[in-house]
Amino acid sequence: MTILSARRLGTVQRPTPGAYATRGGTYGVGQFGHSWDGWTLGMQSGWSDPGQTLTPQGFLLPGNNSYAWRDDHRPVQRIQLQMQASVLGDLFFGCDATGAGMMFRIDTRPSSPTGFAATSSWTAWNSPVSGPTAVANRWYDVTVDLGTTEARATVVGPSSHSVITTAYTAQGSAIGLQGDGGGGQTVYRNLTVYV
């Protein structure tokens, strides 16, 4: 795994917090939540101005048609971020340009699990079949490690720690954030991607 940053620690480089790390350095913004530069946006009606989705807490994505994606065209090995959902929200990874691939979902609905599911586009997906239920409006630290045949999510919440695994095959190298919403919204912050 290549971990990059402007500062070195021995021979290992650490990523700048909140940046999208690449083999050539970092790009995007240092603190995730201040700019959509480098992202392709699909916005819900009434949210056509990307500036409406920037909050002091991070990127706010409401509703099923609010999403953002980017592709560095390099295999992603790890994604770290914080997610807070009033209902549910999705992190896409290993996707092609249409959004077909996999997602990790934080879900707060009583009978709906937090976990992995397949996606067929940025706005169409399956639901996770197993995993814990998250608590609404609480921050969760999420780390998704991607191997060649398995994805593993480590989720740390206010009073919980879960590890969830699934079979995984990348269909591309794009990542995405999907508001999904289920009638609510999701806030994302401190995104770091390792390639």
N, C-alpha and C positions, 0 to 999 in steps of 0.2 A: 504494500500500500504506500502510495506517495502522499506525504503530508507536507503542505507547502505554506510558507509565510514569509514575511519580510524579515523576521528574526530567526536566527539559527540557535539550536541547542545541541551542541556536539555535531554529529552528522545528520541528525534528524531535524527536519523543519516542522514547526507546528503551525497550523492554520490560524489566520487572523480570525478571531471570533466573529461570526456573522457573515463571513465571506464565502463565496463559492470558489473552492480551491481547484486549481488546474495544474497540469504539469509545468506550465509556463509562468506560474505565479498565481495571484488572486485577482479576481475582477468582480465587478458589481459594487456593492457598498460594504464598508467595513462593519456597520451595524445594521443588520437586517431589519427593515422596517422604515427606512427613510427614502427608498427609491425603488422603482420598478425597472430601472435601467437593465437592459439585457434580457428581460422577460417578455414573452408573448402573452397578451391578456385576452381573456374572453370574459366579458362583464355582463352581469344581469341588467335588465332594463332598469333605468334609473340610476345605475352606477357606472355610467359611461366615462366619467372622469376618474382615472386611476388615483388621483390625489385624494378622492373621497375615501379611499381604502387605507390610507396611511394614518395611523394613530400613534400616540406616544408609546403605546404598548407593543406595537408591531403592525403587521399587515392584517387587515380585516377583510375577510371574504364572506359575504352573505349569499345565501341561496344556491340552488343547484346549478346555475349557469355562470357563477362567478369562479373563475379559475385563472391561474397563471402557470406558464411552463417555460422551461429553457433546456437547451441541449448543448453540451460542450463537446459532444461526439467522442467521449472517452468513457470507458467502463467505470461506473460508480462502485466503490467498495464499501463506503459507509456514509450515512446521513445522520446528522445530529441536529435537533431543533427542540423548541418548546412549543406546545400546542395548548390552546384553551378553547373549548367548544361549549356553546350554550346548549347544543343538541348533538351535533356530530360534525366532523371535518376529516378530510382525506389528504394524505401525502402520497403522490404517485411516484413511481421509480421504475427503471428498466423498461421504459415506454418508447414506442416509436413516435413520430411526429403527430400522429392522430390521437395519441393517448392510450393506445392498446398496450397493456403490460400488467403491472401489479400496483396495488395501493395498500397503505396501512391506514386504518381508520381509528380515530378516537370516537367512541359512541357513548352517550350518556343515557340513552333510552333504556328503561328497566329490562326489557326482554331482548335487547340487541347488544351483541358483544363487540368489544374493541378487538381488532385483529386484522389479518390480511385477507385480500380478495382480489380476483382478476378484474381487469378493466378492459373495455372494448373501445373506449374513446375518452376524451377529457370530460364528457358529460354522461357516460353510460358505464355501468359497472355491476358486479355482483356484490352481495353483502358478506361480511365475515360470518363464518359458521360457528366459531368458538373463540372464547377469550373472556376476559373480565369486563365488567361494565364500569365506565369512568364516571366521575362526579362532575356535574355541570359547573361551568365557570371556574374551574380550578386549573392551574398550570400543571402540565405533565412534561417531564424531560423524556424525550424519545430518542433512542439510538437504533438505527436499522443497519445491521451488518449484512452485506450481500456476498454470498459465495457463488460458485458456479451452479450449484444445484439446490441451495437452501438460503432462505432469508430468515434472519433472527432479529426480533425487536425486543429491546429492553426498555420498559416503561416504568418510570418512577413518578409517583404522584404524591399527594399530600400525606397519605398514610398507607401507601401500597407500593409494591415492587413486583413486576411481572416480567417473565420472559416468554415470548410467543414465537414459534417457528412455523415455517411452511415450506413446501417444495417451491422452487423458483427457477425460472429460466428467463433471462433478459430478452426482450423483443427489440430493445434499442437502448440508448443511453440518456434519454430525456427524463427529467424530473418535473413534477408539477404539484401545485397546491390547489385544492378544490374546496370551495366553501361548503358544498353539499347542503349543509344547513338543516334539512328536515324541519324547516320552520324557524331556524335559528341562524347563528353565525359562528365563524371560527377565526381566532387570532393566532398568527404564527410569528415567532421571533427567534433570533439567535440561530439562524440556519448555517450549518457548515457541511459542505460536501467534500468527501475525500475520494480522489481518483487514483 
